[in-house]
Each structure stands twice: as C-alpha cells, then as structure tokens.
C-alpha cells in the first residue's frame, strides 16, 4: 500500500520535473518552432491566394506554374 502511494508520488514528481525541464530549458526552442510554423503557414496561405487569383485571371499561366512546380 505504502509502496504504491510512494511510487505514484515519485512518478508525479518525475513528471513535474520533466515538464519543468521541457518548458523551462527547451521553452525558447519550442516557442521559436511555433513562431516559424505560423510564419510558414501564413506564407503558404498567401501563396495559395495568389495562385488562385492567377488561376482565375489567367489559367494558362497557372498551368505553367503548376508544371514548373511539379516538375512534370
């Protein structure tokens, strides 16, 4: 009984220390990754909007862009 309670308490302490390590030391890296991810998503979204506008205005140009990007 006491061994089980001690084991659960020890695992809780280990978990708290692991979270402190992850968000304390590696927090800056995780934050940088999230910022870069959002920038990449914004750039991809803007590229998609521009491509859709080109596709509506000039389908031939959009086809050429698609062929150049896909490498076909």
N, C-alpha and C positions, 0 to 999 in steps of 0.2 A: 504494500500500500504506500509506504513512505518512499520506496524506490520509484514507483510510478509517478508520484507527485514531484519528486526531485527531478526525474527525467523530463517531465513536461515543463517544469520551471527552467531547467537548463536549456532546453530547446528554445524556449521563449527568449531567453537572454541571448542565445546564439543568433536567433532570428533578428532581434533588435540590433545587435552589433553588426550583423551583415547588412541590414538596411541602412544603418548609420554610415557604414563604410561605402556602400553603393551610392547613396545620395550625398554624402559629405565629400569624399575624395573624388569620386567619379561624377559628381553632380555637374561640374562645369563641362565635362565631355558629353554627358547626356544632354545638357542644355544646348550645347553647340550643335550636336547631331539633330536635335529637334528644330532649331532655327534653320539649319541648312536644308532639312527636309521640307519645311514650309516654303522656303525660297524656291526650291526645285519644283514644288507643286504649283506655285504661283507662275513661274516661268513656263511650265508645261501648259497651264490653263491659258495663258496669254497666247502662246504658240498655237494652241487649238483654235482659239477665237480668230486669230489672224488667218489660219489655214481655212477655216470655214467661210470667212469673208471672201478670200481669194477663190474658193471653190464656187461660191455663188456668182461672183463677178466674172471670173474667167476660168471655166472648167478645164481648158487645155493647159493653162499654167499650173493648176492644181494637180493635174495628171502628171505633168513633167516633174513637179516637186515630189510627188509620191514615188515615181520611178527612180529619181535620184536618191531618195532616202532609203528606199527598199533595196536598191542595188540590182534590180531586175532588168 
